Amino acid sequence: DAAADSETRNDRHRLPKLKRSHLSRAPLLSVAFLILLGLGLFIASPGQQKQGLRVFETADLEAAAARQDPLLLVVTGRVYNVSAGSDFYSKGSSYSGFANGIDATRAFLTADFENDASDDLSNLTLAQCAGVEHWANFYANSTKYTWVGVHHGRYYTATGEPTEELRAFQQCALKAKQVSQETRERVKGAQLCSKERVTREDTGRRAVQYVCDAPLVPQRCEIPDVGQKCYCFEGPTEDLGPDDGLSIRPYPGCARDASTCIVGGG
């Protein structure tokens, strides 16, 4: 069906691209959980039954991975049965690293299972939090994959309670959503930068030149579901601090008061 086709495209093509974020649909998930509980889908092994919620130990995930049945994927501590996507997640497939018995949430940012197969999200930028949140919500709202419980580890306790580290990530994702909303409001009615391909004089390489009418300057705007755009704003006068990947700011290497900015080709 159309929804399944859409999810297949999301699985196949968008895994390394992590620029979308949405708020979790908690009421819908609660209803779905109650329905599944009523059907008795939270009773069988692996995992332990904890007050109606299955809590998976790492050993349970490893055992399932060894059997390849079911295929269990963990993202921010939530466990999903992704057996319906065996073409993507079974052993030897492109994304088998997500169903190999661990919480590899960080790898959703890079699909690098050698260096980023970790559940540690403690040092992410806002843009990266938004990227992880996008994938957490993709599985939570999926009609193809099934939420089957939580993993006892960094994000949930042995009784299925959220940990402080989960709350910290959720705060980062919420802040990312707020900044994204502020960006959407600021760009309404704002002028897009004029853009052309040029050759840099210093390197001889091709680059992109953005131009605004002075005193406005080209500034990078990252908008979830849209991507990166250049808009013309007055140059910032205060210290912007570390780049969070979402806030509107001048392009790196371009002067704050310059109406022309050349990006790339370095």
C-alpha positions in Angstrom: 0.0 0.0 0.0 1.0 3.7 -0.2 2.0 3.9 3.4 4.2 0.8 3.2 5.8 2.1 0.0 6.6 5.4 1.7 8.2 3.7 4.6 10.3 1.5 2.2 11.5 4.6 0.5 12.4 6.1 3.9 14.3 3.0 4.9 16.2 2.7 1.7 17.1 6.3 0.8 17.0 8.6 3.8 18.9 6.8 6.5 22.1 8.9 6.1 20.1 12.1 5.7 19.0 13.3 9.1 17.5 16.7 8.8 13.9 16.2 9.7 12.4 16.4 13.2 8.9 16.0 14.5 7.4 15.7 18.0 6.5 12.3 19.2 2.8 11.4 18.9 2.5 10.3 22.5 -1.4 9.9 22.7 -1.3 7.7 19.5 1.4 5.6 20.9 -0.4 5.2 24.2 -3.6 4.0 22.4 -1.5 1.6 20.2 0.2 0.2 23.3 -3.1 -0.5 25.0 -4.4 -2.2 21.9 -1.3 -4.4 21.6 -1.5 -5.2 25.3 -5.1 -6.3 25.0 -4.1 -8.6 22.1 -1.5 -10.2 24.3 1.4 -9.2 22.1 3.5 -8.2 25.1 3.5 -11.7 26.8 6.0 -14.0 25.0 9.8 -14.2 25.4 12.4 -12.8 25.0 12.3 -10.1 27.7 10.7 -9.8 31.0 7.2 -8.6 31.8 7.3 -5.5 34.0 4.0 -4.0 34.9 2.6 -4.6 31.4 5.6 -3.3 29.6 8.3 -5.7 28.2 11.8 -4.7 29.3 14.5 -6.3 27.2 17.9 -7.0 28.7 20.9 -6.8 26.5 21.2 -10.6 26.6 17.6 -10.8 25.1 18.6 -8.6 22.2 21.8 -10.5 21.6 19.9 -13.8 21.6 17.4 -12.5 19.1 20.2 -11.2 16.9 21.9 -14.5 16.9 18.7 -16.3 15.9 17.7 -13.5 13.5 14.2 -14.0 14.8 12.7 -11.6 15.5 14.8 -8.8 14.1 14.9 -6.2 16.9 16.0 -2.6 16.4 16.6 -0.2 19.3 16.4 3.6 19.0 16.7 5.8 22.1 16.0 2.7 24.2 12.7 1.7 22.5 12.7 -1.7 21.0 11.0 -2.4 17.6 10.3 -5.6 15.7 11.6 -4.8 12.2 11.3 -8.3 10.8 9.0 -6.9 8.1 12.0 -5.0 6.8 14.3 -8.0 6.6 15.7 -6.8 3.3 17.2 -3.9 5.2 17.9 -5.3 8.7 18.8 -9.0 8.4 22.4 -10.2 8.6 24.4 -9.1 5.6 21.9 -6.3 4.6 22.8 -2.6 4.5 21.5 -1.7 7.9 22.0 -5.0 9.8 24.0 -3.0 12.3 20.7 -1.7 13.7 19.5 -5.2 14.6 22.6 -6.8 16.0 21.7 -6.9 19.7 22.6 -3.4 20.8 21.2 0.1 20.9 23.1 1.8 18.0 21.1 5.0 18.0 24.1 7.2 17.3 24.6 5.4 14.0 21.4 6.9 12.7 23.4 10.0 12.2 26.0 8.4 10.0 25.1 4.8 9.2 28.7 4.1 10.4 28.4 0.9 12.4 32.2 0.6 13.1 32.6 4.0 14.8 29.1 5.1 15.8 27.3 1.9 16.9 26.6 3.4 20.3 23.7 4.7 22.4 25.7 7.7 23.7 23.9 10.9 22.6 25.4 13.1 25.3 27.3 15.5 23.1 25.0 16.1 20.1 24.3 19.5 18.4 20.6 20.6 18.1 20.7 19.5 14.5 21.9 16.0 15.4 19.2 15.7 18.1 16.6 16.7 15.5 18.1 14.0 13.2 17.8 11.3 15.9 14.4 12.4 16.9 13.2 12.1 13.3 14.2 8.5 13.2 12.8 7.8 16.7 9.5 9.1 15.4 9.7 7.3 12.1 9.7 4.0 13.9 7.2 5.1 16.6 4.7 6.1 13.9 5.4 3.2 11.5 2.6 1.0 10.3 5.2 -1.5 9.1 7.2 -2.0 12.3 6.0 -2.8 15.8 7.0 -1.3 19.1 7.5 -4.3 21.4 9.1 -2.7 24.6 12.1 -0.9 26.0 15.8 -1.8 26.6 17.2 -1.8 30.1 20.2 0.3 29.6 21.1 4.0 29.2 17.6 5.2 28.6 15.3 2.9 30.6 15.6 1.3 34.0 15.0 -2.4 34.8 11.4 -1.5 35.5 10.9 0.4 32.3 11.2 3.9 33.8 12.8 6.7 31.7 16.3 7.7 32.9 17.8 11.1 33.3 19.8 10.6 30.1 16.6 10.0 28.1 15.1 13.2 29.6 18.3 15.1 28.6 18.0 13.9 25.0 14.3 14.8 24.9 15.2 18.3 26.1 17.7 18.6 23.3 15.1 17.4 20.8 12.6 19.8 22.2 15.0 22.7 22.0 15.8 21.7 18.4 12.1 21.9 17.5 11.8 25.3 19.1 14.7 26.7 17.2 13.4 25.2 14.0 10.0 26.9 14.6 11.7 30.2 15.2 13.6 29.8 12.0 10.4 29.1 10.1 8.9 32.3 11.5 12.0 34.4 10.7 12.2 33.4 7.1 8.6 34.2 6.3 8.7 37.2 4.0 12.5 37.2 4.1 14.4 37.5 0.8 16.3 34.5 -0.5 19.9 35.1 -1.4 20.7 35.3 -5.1 22.9 32.4 -6.0 25.4 31.5 -8.8 28.2 29.1 -9.5 31.6 30.7 -9.6 35.3 29.7 -9.7 37.3 30.7 -6.6 40.3 32.8 -7.5 42.4 31.3 -4.7 41.9 27.6 -5.5 40.5 27.5 -9.0 37.7 25.3 -7.8 34.0 25.7 -8.3 31.9 27.2 -5.5 28.6 28.9 -4.8 28.4 32.6 -4.4 25.5 34.1 -2.4 24.6 37.8 -2.7 22.2 40.0 -0.8 21.4 43.7 -1.1 23.5 45.6 1.4 23.3 46.0 4.3 21.8 42.6 4.5 24.1 39.6 4.5 23.7 36.0 3.4 22.9 33.7 6.3 22.5 29.9 6.5 19.0 28.7 7.5 18.5 25.0 8.2 14.8 24.1 8.0 13.6 20.6 8.7 11.6 19.0 5.8 13.0 21.7 3.5 16.8 21.6 3.9 19.4 24.3 4.0 18.5 27.7 2.4 20.3 31.0 2.2 18.3 34.1 3.3 19.2 37.7 3.6 19.2 39.2 7.1 21.0 41.9 9.0 24.4 40.7 10.2 24.6 39.5 13.8 26.2 41.9 16.3 26.6 39.5 19.3 28.7 36.4 19.9 26.8 33.5 18.4 28.5 30.8 20.4 29.0 27.2 19.1 27.3 26.3 15.9 24.2 24.2 16.8 23.5 23.3 13.2 20.0 24.9 13.3 20.3 28.5 14.3 20.4 31.2 11.6 24.0 32.4 11.2 26.5 33.6 8.5 28.3 30.9 6.5 31.7 29.9 7.9 34.5 31.9 6.5 32.3 34.8 5.5 32.4 38.2 7.2 29.4 39.1 9.3 28.8 42.4 7.4 29.6 41.2 3.8 26.8 41.2 1.4 28.6 38.6 -0.8 29.7 35.2 0.4 31.4 32.4 -1.4 30.8 28.9 0.0 32.7 25.8 -0.9 35.6 25.2 -3.3 38.2 25.5 -0.6 
